[in-house]
Amino acid sequence: MMDNEKEVLVEIRDLDVRYKTRLGPVSAVDDVSFDIFQGEILGLVGESGCGKSTMGKALMRLLPPATDIHGKVIFDGADVLTFSEDQLRDFRGRRISMIFQDPMTSLNPVQRIDNHLVETIQVHEPDTKETDALSRIRGLVERLGIQKERIEDFPHQLSGGMRQRVMISLGLVLNPSLIIADEATTSLDVIVEAKFLDELREILDEFGVSILVITHNIALVAELADRIAVMYAGRIAELGSIYSVFDNPLHPYTKGLLQSVPSIKLDEREVLYKMPGEPPNLTHPPPGCRFHPRCPEVMPICSNHTPSLLHVTSKQMVNCWLYQDHPEKDQPTIEVAT
């Protein structure tokens, strides 16, 4: 999907996820295609409810039963969407793992930290003795800044930052190829968040894993990621390298996100940008480009036809009629009410 010297680890092709609800199907992810490369950090950014977390869970097949999912998730040549339950149990943890938003709800409150880690190892490696597993986890938690004595504590005895490090340990203990960090810094203060980001980068360099960072914080992605995928209403609006997207954002939604981030360079005369309108209801999404009701550069074609995610440069793709040939391209834009 993008020019990159690294090998492709995961290929997402035409992924479509719909939740079944009493109000009708909700199109959480709609016809999404992109790649995750080996040894990279990819940031997936967007507003709450745009489908980011659903995307991450789809890669691990962690979606609830009342879900229709179509497309392909090719991981090292195999389609995850065709895996049996036995294949999924082996796949999760060993090949792909997730760091969830709130570690306190992800860890068993009546189970010590060492038991969490030993159980993870022995489920996938039943021949591993407990003493050998303990030796492995002591070295790993110390590497992540947790004193080895603390693994005998219960989750409530640890700080938020230490619990998040435990979640990283659970993600790394089986040496997976891909870690999904789903809003993993939301519960952390600024100082702990900065340390956590440094640890993620060090993990990539030391262990050679790929990391998918799911967040609504575009500033965090700017500091951490190699590439960024901007998601809006279940679709990818823009995809590219951090430098290309931040230096030259193409999609009107990406431009709006970047303009709405506070900056210390703003003086008293400047006003922080406020994007007009509200995100669409995905039970009844708007036709055509889903951003067109809020877009300051909307054209007549935007409300009737859906654009495609196409290359604009070798390092940047955009899903917008402004960069695709069509009969109405030279017509004037329509004013959007604010």
C-alpha positions as CSV (number, residue, x, y, z in Angstrom):
1,M,0.0,0.0,0.0
2,M,2.9,2.4,0.6
3,D,6.5,2.6,-0.6
4,N,8.5,1.2,2.3
5,E,11.9,-0.6,2.7
6,K,10.5,-2.8,5.5
7,E,8.6,-6.0,4.8
8,V,4.9,-6.2,5.3
9,L,3.8,-7.9,8.5
10,V,0.0,-7.5,8.3
11,E,-2.2,-6.8,5.2
12,I,-5.7,-5.5,5.9
13,R,-7.8,-5.7,2.8
14,D,-11.4,-4.5,2.3
15,L,-12.1,-4.9,6.1
16,D,-15.8,-4.3,6.9
17,V,-17.1,-4.6,10.5
18,R,-20.8,-4.1,11.4
19,Y,-22.3,-4.3,14.8
20,K,-25.8,-5.7,15.1
21,T,-28.0,-3.4,17.3
22,R,-31.7,-2.8,17.9
23,L,-31.5,0.3,15.8
24,G,-30.0,-1.6,12.9
25,P,-26.4,-2.4,11.8
26,V,-23.7,0.1,12.8
27,S,-20.9,0.3,10.2
28,A,-17.9,0.7,12.6
29,V,-15.3,-0.1,9.9
30,D,-16.1,0.3,6.3
31,D,-13.9,-1.1,3.4
32,V,-10.6,-0.3,5.1
33,S,-7.3,-1.4,3.5
34,F,-3.7,-0.7,4.7
35,D,-0.5,-2.4,5.7
36,I,1.5,-2.7,8.9
37,F,5.3,-3.1,8.3
38,Q,7.7,-5.1,10.3
39,G,9.5,-3.1,13.0
40,E,7.4,0.1,12.7
41,I,5.1,2.1,14.9
42,L,1.9,3.0,13.1
43,G,-0.4,5.5,14.8
44,L,-4.2,5.1,14.2
45,V,-5.8,8.4,15.0
46,G,-9.4,9.7,15.0
47,E,-12.3,11.0,17.1
48,S,-14.1,8.8,19.6
49,G,-16.4,6.4,17.9
50,C,-14.7,6.5,14.5
51,G,-13.8,2.7,14.6
52,K,-10.2,2.8,15.9
53,S,-10.7,0.3,18.7
54,T,-12.9,-1.9,16.6
55,M,-10.1,-2.1,14.0
56,G,-7.6,-3.2,16.7
57,K,-10.0,-5.9,18.1
58,A,-10.8,-7.1,14.5
59,L,-7.1,-7.8,14.0
60,M,-7.2,-10.1,17.1
61,R,-10.8,-11.5,16.4
62,L,-11.9,-10.1,19.8
63,L,-15.2,-8.7,18.5
64,P,-18.5,-9.8,20.2
65,P,-20.7,-12.5,18.6
66,A,-23.3,-10.0,17.3
67,T,-20.8,-8.7,14.7
68,D,-20.5,-9.2,10.9
69,I,-16.9,-9.0,9.7
70,H,-15.7,-9.4,6.1
71,G,-12.5,-8.9,4.2
72,K,-9.0,-10.2,4.9
73,V,-6.5,-9.8,7.6
74,I,-3.3,-11.5,6.3
75,F,-0.8,-12.1,9.0
76,D,2.4,-13.7,7.8
77,G,0.6,-15.2,4.8
78,A,-2.5,-16.5,6.8
79,D,-5.9,-14.9,6.9
80,V,-6.8,-14.4,10.6
81,L,-10.5,-14.1,9.7
82,T,-10.5,-17.8,8.7
83,F,-8.8,-19.1,11.9
84,S,-10.5,-21.7,14.1
85,E,-10.8,-21.2,17.9
86,D,-7.8,-23.4,18.5
87,Q,-5.7,-21.4,16.0
88,L,-6.9,-18.1,17.6
89,R,-5.8,-19.3,21.1
90,D,-2.3,-20.0,19.7
91,F,-2.3,-16.8,17.6
92,R,-3.2,-14.4,20.4
93,G,-0.3,-13.7,22.7
94,R,2.2,-15.6,20.7
95,R,1.9,-13.7,17.4
96,I,-0.1,-10.6,18.4
97,S,-1.0,-9.0,21.7
98,M,-2.9,-6.0,23.0
99,I,-2.2,-3.4,25.7
100,F,-5.6,-2.2,26.8
101,Q,-6.7,1.2,27.9
102,D,-7.2,0.5,31.6
103,P,-4.9,-2.2,33.0
104,M,-6.8,-2.3,36.3
105,T,-9.8,-3.8,34.5
106,S,-7.6,-6.1,32.4
107,L,-5.7,-7.7,35.3
108,N,-7.3,-10.2,37.7
109,P,-7.5,-8.3,41.0
110,V,-7.2,-11.5,43.1
111,Q,-4.2,-12.9,41.1
112,R,-0.6,-11.8,41.8
113,I,1.4,-10.3,38.9
114,D,3.8,-13.3,38.7
115,N,0.7,-15.6,38.3
116,H,-0.6,-13.5,35.4
117,L,2.8,-13.9,33.6
118,V,3.5,-17.5,34.4
119,E,0.0,-18.5,33.3
120,T,0.4,-16.7,30.0
121,I,3.7,-18.6,29.3
122,Q,2.4,-22.0,30.4
123,V,-0.8,-21.8,28.4
124,H,1.2,-21.4,25.2
125,E,4.2,-23.4,26.3
126,P,2.9,-26.2,28.5
127,D,6.3,-27.9,28.8
128,T,7.9,-24.8,30.4
129,K,8.5,-25.4,34.2
130,E,7.3,-22.7,36.6
131,T,10.9,-22.0,37.8
132,D,12.0,-21.3,34.2
133,A,8.9,-19.1,33.5
134,L,9.7,-17.1,36.7
135,S,13.3,-16.6,35.6
136,R,12.1,-15.3,32.3
137,I,9.5,-12.9,33.7
138,R,11.9,-11.5,36.4
139,G,14.4,-10.4,33.7
140,L,11.6,-8.9,31.6
141,V,9.9,-6.9,34.4
142,E,13.3,-5.6,35.5
143,R,14.0,-4.5,32.0
144,L,10.7,-2.5,32.1
145,G,11.6,-0.8,35.3
146,I,9.7,-3.0,37.9
147,Q,11.7,-4.4,40.8
148,K,11.5,-8.2,40.6
149,E,10.1,-8.4,44.1
150,R,7.0,-6.5,43.0
151,I,5.8,-9.3,40.8
152,E,4.5,-10.9,44.0
153,D,2.2,-8.0,44.5
154,F,-1.5,-7.8,43.5
155,P,-2.6,-5.2,40.8
156,H,-4.1,-2.8,43.4
157,Q,-0.7,-2.5,45.1
158,L,0.9,-1.0,42.0
159,S,0.7,2.5,40.6
160,G,-1.0,3.2,37.3
161,G,2.3,3.4,35.5
162,M,3.6,0.1,37.0
163,R,0.3,-1.6,36.1
164,Q,0.8,-0.4,32.5
165,R,4.3,-1.8,32.5
166,V,2.8,-5.1,33.6
167,M,0.5,-5.0,30.6
168,I,3.6,-4.4,28.4
169,S,5.3,-7.4,30.1
170,L,2.2,-9.6,29.3
171,G,2.3,-8.4,25.7
172,L,6.1,-9.1,25.3
173,V,6.5,-12.3,27.4
174,L,5.8,-14.6,24.3
175,N,7.8,-12.4,21.9
176,P,4.9,-11.5,19.5
177,S,5.4,-9.8,16.2
178,L,2.7,-7.1,16.7
179,I,1.6,-5.3,19.8
180,I,-1.6,-3.2,19.7
181,A,-1.6,-0.3,22.2
182,D,-5.3,0.8,22.5
183,E,-5.5,4.2,24.2
184,A,-2.8,2.9,26.5
185,T,-1.8,6.3,27.9
186,T,-5.3,7.6,28.8
187,S,-5.1,6.8,32.5
188,L,-1.5,8.1,32.9
189,D,-0.3,11.5,34.0
190,V,2.0,13.5,31.8
191,I,5.3,12.4,33.4
192,V,4.4,8.7,33.4
193,E,3.0,9.0,29.8
194,A,6.4,10.4,28.6
195,K,8.2,7.4,30.2
196,F,5.7,5.0,28.7
197,L,6.3,6.4,25.2
198,D,10.1,6.1,25.7
199,E,9.6,2.5,26.8
200,L,7.5,1.7,23.7
201,R,10.2,3.1,21.4
202,E,12.9,1.1,23.3
203,I,10.8,-2.1,23.0
204,L,10.6,-1.7,19.3
205,D,14.4,-1.2,19.0
206,E,15.2,-4.0,21.3
207,F,12.6,-6.7,20.5
208,G,12.0,-5.8,16.9
209,V,8.2,-5.9,17.2
210,S,5.7,-3.8,15.3
211,I,3.4,-1.5,17.3
212,L,-0.1,-0.3,16.3
213,V,-0.8,2.8,18.6
214,I,-4.6,3.5,18.7
215,T,-5.3,7.0,20.1
216,H,-7.3,10.2,19.7
217,N,-4.2,12.2,20.7
218,I,-2.6,13.2,17.4
219,A,0.3,15.0,19.3
220,L,1.2,11.6,20.9
221,V,1.4,10.0,17.5
222,A,3.6,12.9,16.2
223,E,6.1,12.1,19.0
224,L,6.1,8.3,18.7
225,A,5.0,6.9,15.3
226,D,6.8,6.3,12.0
227,R,3.5,6.5,10.0
228,I,0.0,7.8,10.7
229,A,-3.4,6.6,9.6
230,V,-6.2,9.2,10.1
231,M,-9.6,7.5,10.6
232,Y,-13.0,9.2,10.2
233,A,-16.4,7.5,10.5
234,G,-15.1,4.0,9.9
235,R,-12.9,4.9,7.0
236,I,-9.2,5.8,6.5
237,A,-9.1,9.5,5.4
238,E,-5.3,9.8,5.1
239,L,-2.3,7.6,5.5
240,G,1.4,8.4,5.3
241,S,4.7,9.0,7.0
242,I,4.6,11.3,10.0
243,Y,6.7,13.9,8.3
244,S,4.7,14.0,5.1
245,V,1.3,14.2,6.8
246,F,2.3,16.7,9.4
247,D,4.2,18.9,7.0
248,N,1.6,18.7,4.2
249,P,-1.8,17.4,5.4
250,L,-4.1,16.8,2.4
251,H,-7.5,15.6,3.6
252,P,-9.6,18.5,5.0
253,Y,-10.3,16.4,8.2
254,T,-6.5,15.9,8.8
255,K,-6.0,19.7,8.3
256,G,-8.8,20.4,10.9
257,L,-7.3,18.0,13.4
258,L,-3.9,19.6,13.2
259,Q,-5.3,23.1,13.4
260,S,-7.3,22.3,16.5
261,V,-4.3,21.1,18.5
262,P,-3.2,23.8,21.0
263,S,0.2,25.3,20.5
264,I,2.5,27.4,22.6
265,K,3.1,29.5,19.5
266,L,-0.4,30.9,19.5
267,D,-0.7,34.5,20.5
268,E,-3.7,36.3,22.0
269,R,-5.0,37.4,18.6
270,E,-5.2,33.9,17.2
271,V,-8.2,31.6,17.8
272,L,-8.0,27.9,18.1
273,Y,-9.7,26.2,15.1
274,K,-13.1,24.5,15.8
275,M,-14.2,21.9,13.3
276,P,-17.8,22.6,12.3
277,G,-20.6,20.0,12.8
278,E,-20.6,16.7,14.6
279,P,-19.4,13.2,13.7
280,P,-22.1,11.2,11.8
281,N,-24.4,8.6,13.2
282,L,-22.9,5.3,11.9
283,T,-26.3,3.7,12.0
284,H,-27.3,6.0,9.2
285,P,-24.1,7.4,7.8
286,P,-24.2,10.1,5.1
287,P,-23.9,9.0,1.5
288,G,-20.7,9.6,-0.5
289,C,-17.7,10.9,1.5
290,R,-18.7,10.7,5.2
291,F,-16.9,13.9,6.0
292,H,-18.8,16.0,3.4
293,P,-21.4,17.5,5.8
294,R,-18.5,19.1,7.8
295,C,-16.0,19.7,5.0
296,P,-15.0,23.3,4.2
297,E,-14.0,22.2,0.6
298,V,-17.0,20.1,-0.2
299,M,-18.1,19.7,-3.9
300,P,-21.4,18.3,-5.3
301,I,-19.8,14.9,-6.1
302,C,-18.8,14.4,-2.4
303,S,-22.4,13.9,-1.3
304,N,-23.2,11.3,-3.9
305,H,-20.1,9.2,-4.6
306,T,-17.5,7.6,-2.3
307,P,-13.8,8.4,-3.1
308,S,-11.0,5.8,-2.8
309,L,-7.8,5.8,-0.7
310,L,-5.2,6.5,-3.4
311,H,-1.6,7.5,-3.6
312,V,-0.9,11.2,-4.0
313,T,2.9,10.8,-3.4
314,S,5.0,7.7,-2.7
315,K,4.7,8.4,1.0
316,Q,1.1,9.6,1.3
317,M,-2.4,8.4,0.5
318,V,-5.6,10.3,0.8
319,N,-9.3,9.4,0.5
320,C,-10.7,12.6,-1.0
321,W,-12.2,13.8,-4.3
322,L,-10.0,16.9,-4.2
323,Y,-7.1,14.7,-5.4
324,Q,-9.0,12.4,-7.7
325,D,-10.2,13.0,-11.3
326,H,-13.9,13.5,-11.7
327,P,-16.2,15.7,-13.9
328,E,-16.9,18.2,-11.2
329,K,-13.3,18.8,-10.0
330,D,-13.1,22.3,-11.3
331,Q,-16.5,23.4,-10.0
332,P,-16.6,25.8,-7.0
333,T,-16.8,24.5,-3.5
334,I,-20.0,24.8,-1.4
335,E,-20.1,26.8,1.8
336,V,-20.5,24.7,5.0
337,A,-22.6,26.2,7.8
338,T,-20.7,26.6,11.1
